Amino acid sequence: MTLRPWLYPLILAALAMGCGRVSDQQARNLVARYNDVVSEAYRKNDILLIDAVVGPNAPDGRRLTGLIGVHADMGIALDAHLDSLEVTGVEQAGGDLRVRTREQWRYRDLRAGTGEQVGEASVDCYEMTYHFRKLKGAWMVEEIAFAAPPQVGRKEVPWTMDAKDAHSIVTPPPGKP
């Protein structure tokens, strides 16, 4: 059987469209890797670790730099563990990928140096949307956001902070410097 010459472009187009799609499992692996790296960065108070999973100049990189910096400034490391991760949606358009998840996390703050727990531990549940962008052949996180209000276990954080000390992670209310 010989194929008609006009079928070749159609077959190539179909193959090209199918080959670049991210499966649910691949999307889950991307999110899990991001969370593993970011959790390690929090535990070590090392913002440089996020460069492996966050795009350059990405809003998420600025957010993480601020949050990790605040913890480090207070002498606290965040010990975070992902207990469960379920992908609930994957949308891809060219070099942009959005992955929606349902997650459960365990958190506790530890005093840097001693490892002593500070305050109460927490079990939190989130619905998240991860926005990945393809950069130099790799999927990097551009931004993450809550897809629904978070369900947070602990009622108090073991530390307080003035908004002006929050490394630009908090926007003061209008009229407040």
Contacts in CASP RR format, 6 or more apart in sequence:
PFRMAT RR
TARGET T0000
AUTHOR 0000-0000-0000
METHOD contacts of the structure
MODEL  1
MTLRPWLYPLILAALAMGCGRVSDQQARNLVARYNDVVSEAYRKNDILLI
DAVVGPNAPDGRRLTGLIGVHADMGIALDAHLDSLEVTGVEQAGGDLRVR
TREQWRYRDLRAGTGEQVGEASVDCYEMTYHFRKLKGAWMVEEIAFAAPP
QVGRKEVPWTMDAKDAHSIVTPPPGKP
3 11 0 8 1.000
21 92 0 8 1.000
22 30 0 8 1.000
22 90 0 8 1.000
22 92 0 8 1.000
22 97 0 8 1.000
22 139 0 8 1.000
23 90 0 8 1.000
24 87 0 8 1.000
24 89 0 8 1.000
24 90 0 8 1.000
27 87 0 8 1.000
27 89 0 8 1.000
27 90 0 8 1.000
27 97 0 8 1.000
27 99 0 8 1.000
28 85 0 8 1.000
28 87 0 8 1.000
28 99 0 8 1.000
28 101 0 8 1.000
30 97 0 8 1.000
30 99 0 8 1.000
30 130 0 8 1.000
30 132 0 8 1.000
30 139 0 8 1.000
31 85 0 8 1.000
31 87 0 8 1.000
31 99 0 8 1.000
31 101 0 8 1.000
31 130 0 8 1.000
32 82 0 8 1.000
32 85 0 8 1.000
33 53 0 8 1.000
34 53 0 8 1.000
34 54 0 8 1.000
34 130 0 8 1.000
34 141 0 8 1.000
35 82 0 8 1.000
35 85 0 8 1.000
35 103 0 8 1.000
36 82 0 8 1.000
37 49 0 8 1.000
37 50 0 8 1.000
37 52 0 8 1.000
37 53 0 8 1.000
38 49 0 8 1.000
38 50 0 8 1.000
38 53 0 8 1.000
38 64 0 8 1.000
39 80 0 8 1.000
39 81 0 8 1.000
39 82 0 8 1.000
40 46 0 8 1.000
40 49 0 8 1.000
41 47 0 8 1.000
41 48 0 8 1.000
41 49 0 8 1.000
41 50 0 8 1.000
41 64 0 8 1.000
41 68 0 8 1.000
42 67 0 8 1.000
42 68 0 8 1.000
42 71 0 8 1.000
42 77 0 8 1.000
42 78 0 8 1.000
42 79 0 8 1.000
42 80 0 8 1.000
43 77 0 8 1.000
43 78 0 8 1.000
43 79 0 8 1.000
43 80 0 8 1.000
44 77 0 8 1.000
45 68 0 8 1.000
45 69 0 8 1.000
45 71 0 8 1.000
45 72 0 8 1.000
45 75 0 8 1.000
45 77 0 8 1.000
45 112 0 8 1.000
46 68 0 8 1.000
47 64 0 8 1.000
47 65 0 8 1.000
47 66 0 8 1.000
47 68 0 8 1.000
47 69 0 8 1.000
50 61 0 8 1.000
50 64 0 8 1.000
50 65 0 8 1.000
50 68 0 8 1.000
53 140 0 8 1.000
53 141 0 8 1.000
54 60 0 8 1.000
54 61 0 8 1.000
54 64 0 8 1.000
54 140 0 8 1.000
54 141 0 8 1.000
55 61 0 8 1.000
55 133 0 8 1.000
55 135 0 8 1.000
55 140 0 8 1.000
55 141 0 8 1.000
55 142 0 8 1.000
56 135 0 8 1.000
58 133 0 8 1.000
58 140 0 8 1.000
58 141 0 8 1.000
58 142 0 8 1.000
58 143 0 8 1.000
59 142 0 8 1.000
59 143 0 8 1.000
60 141 0 8 1.000
60 142 0 8 1.000
60 143 0 8 1.000
60 144 0 8 1.000
62 168 0 8 1.000
63 169 0 8 1.000
65 167 0 8 1.000
66 166 0 8 1.000
66 167 0 8 1.000
66 168 0 8 1.000
66 169 0 8 1.000
67 169 0 8 1.000
69 167 0 8 1.000
70 161 0 8 1.000
70 165 0 8 1.000
70 166 0 8 1.000
70 167 0 8 1.000
70 169 0 8 1.000
71 77 0 8 1.000
71 78 0 8 1.000
71 109 0 8 1.000
72 112 0 8 1.000
73 165 0 8 1.000
74 159 0 8 1.000
74 161 0 8 1.000
75 111 0 8 1.000
75 112 0 8 1.000
76 109 0 8 1.000
76 110 0 8 1.000
76 111 0 8 1.000
76 112 0 8 1.000
76 118 0 8 1.000
76 158 0 8 1.000
76 159 0 8 1.000
77 109 0 8 1.000
77 110 0 8 1.000
77 111 0 8 1.000
77 112 0 8 1.000
77 115 0 8 1.000
78 107 0 8 1.000
78 108 0 8 1.000
78 109 0 8 1.000
78 110 0 8 1.000
79 107 0 8 1.000
79 108 0 8 1.000
79 109 0 8 1.000
79 110 0 8 1.000
80 105 0 8 1.000
80 106 0 8 1.000
80 107 0 8 1.000
81 105 0 8 1.000
81 106 0 8 1.000
81 107 0 8 1.000
82 103 0 8 1.000
82 104 0 8 1.000
82 105 0 8 1.000
83 104 0 8 1.000
83 105 0 8 1.000
83 106 0 8 1.000
83 123 0 8 1.000
84 102 0 8 1.000
84 103 0 8 1.000
84 104 0 8 1.000
85 101 0 8 1.000
85 102 0 8 1.000
85 103 0 8 1.000
86 101 0 8 1.000
86 102 0 8 1.000
86 103 0 8 1.000
87 99 0 8 1.000
87 100 0 8 1.000
87 101 0 8 1.000
88 100 0 8 1.000
88 101 0 8 1.000
88 102 0 8 1.000
88 127 0 8 1.000
89 99 0 8 1.000
89 100 0 8 1.000
90 97 0 8 1.000
90 98 0 8 1.000
90 99 0 8 1.000
90 100 0 8 1.000
91 97 0 8 1.000
91 98 0 8 1.000
92 98 0 8 1.000
94 134 0 8 1.000
95 133 0 8 1.000
95 134 0 8 1.000
96 131 0 8 1.000
96 132 0 8 1.000
96 133 0 8 1.000
96 134 0 8 1.000
97 131 0 8 1.000
97 132 0 8 1.000
97 133 0 8 1.000
97 134 0 8 1.000
97 139 0 8 1.000
98 129 0 8 1.000
98 130 0 8 1.000
98 131 0 8 1.000
98 132 0 8 1.000
99 129 0 8 1.000
99 130 0 8 1.000
99 132 0 8 1.000
100 127 0 8 1.000
100 128 0 8 1.000
100 129 0 8 1.000
100 130 0 8 1.000
100 147 0 8 1.000
101 126 0 8 1.000
101 127 0 8 1.000
101 128 0 8 1.000
101 129 0 8 1.000
101 130 0 8 1.000
102 125 0 8 1.000
102 126 0 8 1.000
102 127 0 8 1.000
103 125 0 8 1.000
103 126 0 8 1.000
103 127 0 8 1.000
103 128 0 8 1.000
104 123 0 8 1.000
104 124 0 8 1.000
104 125 0 8 1.000
104 126 0 8 1.000
105 123 0 8 1.000
105 124 0 8 1.000
105 125 0 8 1.000
105 126 0 8 1.000
106 121 0 8 1.000
106 122 0 8 1.000
106 123 0 8 1.000
107 121 0 8 1.000
107 122 0 8 1.000
107 123 0 8 1.000
107 124 0 8 1.000
107 154 0 8 1.000
108 117 0 8 1.000
108 119 0 8 1.000
108 120 0 8 1.000
108 121 0 8 1.000
108 122 0 8 1.000
109 117 0 8 1.000
109 118 0 8 1.000
109 119 0 8 1.000
109 157 0 8 1.000
109 158 0 8 1.000
109 159 0 8 1.000
110 116 0 8 1.000
110 117 0 8 1.000
110 118 0 8 1.000
111 117 0 8 1.000
111 118 0 8 1.000
118 158 0 8 1.000
118 159 0 8 1.000
119 154 0 8 1.000
119 156 0 8 1.000
119 158 0 8 1.000
120 154 0 8 1.000
120 155 0 8 1.000
120 156 0 8 1.000
120 158 0 8 1.000
121 154 0 8 1.000
122 152 0 8 1.000
122 153 0 8 1.000
122 154 0 8 1.000
123 153 0 8 1.000
124 150 0 8 1.000
124 151 0 8 1.000
124 152 0 8 1.000
124 153 0 8 1.000
125 150 0 8 1.000
125 151 0 8 1.000
126 146 0 8 1.000
126 148 0 8 1.000
126 150 0 8 1.000
126 151 0 8 1.000
127 146 0 8 1.000
127 147 0 8 1.000
127 148 0 8 1.000
128 144 0 8 1.000
128 145 0 8 1.000
128 146 0 8 1.000
128 147 0 8 1.000
129 144 0 8 1.000
129 145 0 8 1.000
129 146 0 8 1.000
129 147 0 8 1.000
130 141 0 8 1.000
130 144 0 8 1.000
131 141 0 8 1.000
131 142 0 8 1.000
131 143 0 8 1.000
131 144 0 8 1.000
131 145 0 8 1.000
132 139 0 8 1.000
132 140 0 8 1.000
132 141 0 8 1.000
132 142 0 8 1.000
133 139 0 8 1.000
133 140 0 8 1.000
133 142 0 8 1.000
134 140 0 8 1.000
163 170 0 8 1.000
163 172 0 8 1.000
163 176 0 8 1.000
164 172 0 8 1.000
164 177 0 8 1.000
END
